[in-house]
Amino acid sequence: MTELLKGTLEGIVLAILAVRPAYGYEITARLREQGFADLVEGTVYALLIRIEQRGFVDVAKVPSEKGPPRKVYSINAQGREQLDEFWRAWSFLAERIGRLHEGEQ
């Protein structure tokens, strides 16, 4: 399950950011609410660095009540294109896997 998640986590995080901008801990909390309970915060932060470097998100530093400013991530046009591609690939795979599963029964 962990390996499968690694391959899809970028798309999942972009989907979360498509709903509204968020900072790292908030993204991790949303993932956990969705059932990804074993997800380590460090994994999300490493992914956020990668998608920022790839130009899929815009980052704003927002003052925090406690500690240093938070980096708030919001999906941009390039990120939306990447998310659209993720959904196309996901739909393709889900359909094929569904066919295989139906063939077993």
VENFENBEL-V959732 format. One record per residue. N is the residue number from 1. SS is DSSP state (@ for helix, = for strand, . for the rest). PHI is phi in radians with two decimals (999 if undefined). OMEGA is omega in whole degrees, 0 to 359 (* if undefined). Layout:
BEGIN
n->(N	N)
ss->(SS	SS)
phi->(PHI	PHI)
omega->(OMEGA	OMEGA)
END
This chain:
BEGIN
n->(1	2	3	4	5	6	7	8	9	10	11	12	13	14	15	16	17	18	19	20	21	22	23	24	25	26	27	28	29	30	31	32	33	34	35	36	37	38	39	40	41	42	43	44	45	46	47	48	49	50	51	52	53	54	55	56	57	58	59	60	61	62	63	64	65	66	67	68	69	70	71	72	73	74	75	76	77	78	79	80	81	82	83	84	85	86	87	88	89	90	91	92	93	94	95	96	97	98	99	100	101	102	103	104	105)
ss->(.	@	@	@	@	@	@	@	@	@	@	@	@	@	@	@	@	@	@	.	.	=	=	@	@	@	@	@	@	@	@	@	@	.	.	.	.	.	.	.	@	@	@	@	@	@	@	@	@	@	@	@	@	.	.	.	=	=	=	=	=	=	.	.	.	.	.	.	.	=	=	=	=	=	=	.	@	@	@	@	@	@	@	@	@	@	@	@	@	@	@	@	@	@	@	@	@	@	@	@	@	@	@	@	.)
phi->(999	-1.08	-1.14	-1.11	-1.11	-0.99	-1.30	-2.05	-1.08	-1.02	-1.11	-1.11	-1.15	-1.07	-1.12	-1.10	-1.24	-1.19	-1.33	-2.97	-1.06	-2.76	-1.76	-0.91	-1.12	-1.12	-1.11	-1.05	-1.10	-1.13	-1.08	-1.14	-1.08	-1.47	1.84	-1.54	-1.16	-1.51	-1.20	-1.55	-0.96	-1.04	-1.12	-1.16	-1.12	-1.11	-1.13	-1.08	-1.09	-1.11	-1.25	-1.18	-1.11	-1.41	1.43	-1.56	-2.37	-1.82	-2.17	-2.18	-1.59	-2.03	-0.98	-1.97	-1.15	-2.18	1.42	-1.23	-1.03	-1.62	-1.58	-1.78	-1.75	-2.33	-1.23	-1.97	-1.05	-1.13	-1.15	-1.15	-1.11	-1.12	-1.13	-1.04	-1.12	-1.01	-1.16	-1.09	-1.12	-1.08	-1.07	-1.02	-1.13	-1.08	-1.13	-1.16	-1.15	-1.06	-1.10	-1.08	-1.11	-1.12	-1.18	-1.29	-1.54)
omega->(181	180	178	180	180	181	184	187	179	179	179	179	177	178	177	181	177	178	177	178	181	174	189	182	179	177	178	179	179	178	179	176	180	176	178	188	184	183	181	181	181	178	180	181	177	178	180	177	181	182	173	180	180	175	182	182	169	183	175	175	184	180	179	177	181	173	184	178	178	173	179	184	173	181	178	183	179	177	178	176	179	178	177	178	177	182	177	180	180	180	178	181	181	179	181	179	177	178	179	180	179	179	178	187	*)
END
